[in-house]
Amino acid sequence: MGMKVTSVKQYFETLGERFVKDAAKGVNAIFQFELAGDGGGTFAVKVDGEAMEITEGGHPSPGVTLKMKCDDFIKMSNGDLKGQMAFLTGKLKVSGNIPLAMKMQSIFPPAG
């Protein structure tokens, strides 16, 4: 698999390498990440079929919004924290299209 990520910036810089085009077929959505803490920020990832595009800053109408602390997000990105566990323990807050959010793990699999 890919390298583990050490920062939010690195996660988004290397996201294109982890993007699974097959899993994204037929998906047309904006995934918004609102990451709190040092090195965080708001990032919108637009998936349009087999293409993806990342913009820094918010999008007015994302399909799915994920809110997390940066350090938890990095753990989740590296597979050290399971998305489901993060959600159940309140470390991950998801709003919008939940089935789409669940599909994210196959579109953007964890590093490591």
N, C-alpha and C positions, 0 to 999 in steps of 0.2 A: 504493500500500500504506500501511500504518500508519507511525507514527513509530518511529524506532529507540529501543530502551530503553537506559537508562543505569544501571539498578540492578535487582537481583533483586526488590526491593519493587515497582518500577514494572512489571516483567514480569508479576507476578501480579496487580497492580491492573488491568492492561489486557488480561489474558488473555481475559476474557469477550468483548472486542471482536474478538479474532482467532479465537475458537472457531468452527470450521466444523461446523455442525449436521449437514449432509448426510454428512460424513465420519464422524461419530460415531454414525450410525444403527446400532442393533444392538449397540453397544459398551456393556458394563457393567463398568467397571473402576476401580481406584484406581491412579493414577500418582503415585509418590512421588519427590520431588526432594530429595536430600540435598546441599546446597550449602555447601562449605567456604570459609572466609575472611571478610573484612570484609563485613558486610551480608548474609551468607548465612543459612542456617537450613534447617530441614526443612519442606517443604510437601507436602501431599497434595491431589491434584486428583481428585475423584470425577467420572467421566463416566457418566451413565446415559442412554443414548440421546441425545436432543437437549438434555439438561440437564447443567450442570456446576456444581460447587461446590468451593471451595478452602478448606482448613483449614490453619492453621499448626500445625506439630508433626506427629509421626509417626502413621502408621496401623498397627495391629497386623498387618494382612495385606494389604499392597499387591500388586497384580497385577504391576506393573513398578516397579523402583527404579532411578533414575538417580543416580549419584554423580559430582559434578564440582566443580571450583573455580569460585567465583563469576565471576571474570573470563573464564574460558573459556565458562561458561554464557551470559554476556551476549553474547560474540562469536557463539556459536551461535544465540542468540535473534535476533540481528540479521542472520543469514545470512552473517556474516564468517568463520565456521568451520562447515564442513559436518559434520553429525552423524556421517556415516560416517567422515570423516577423523578426527574427535575420538575416535571409538571405536577406530579402527585404531592411533592414536598413543597410546592409553592415557589420553587426557584425559577420556574419558567411560567410566564403567563401568556396565554395564547388567546387572541380574539380574532373574529372573522370566520373564515371558512375552515372548520376543524378537519374535515376529511382531506382537504388540500394540505393542511399543516402536517398531517400524518404521512402524506405522500412525500413530503420534503426529505425524509431520511433516505429514500431511494434516489431522489434527484441529486441531493447534496450529501453523500454519505460521509460519516466522520473520517478524519485522517487517522493515520497510525495503524 
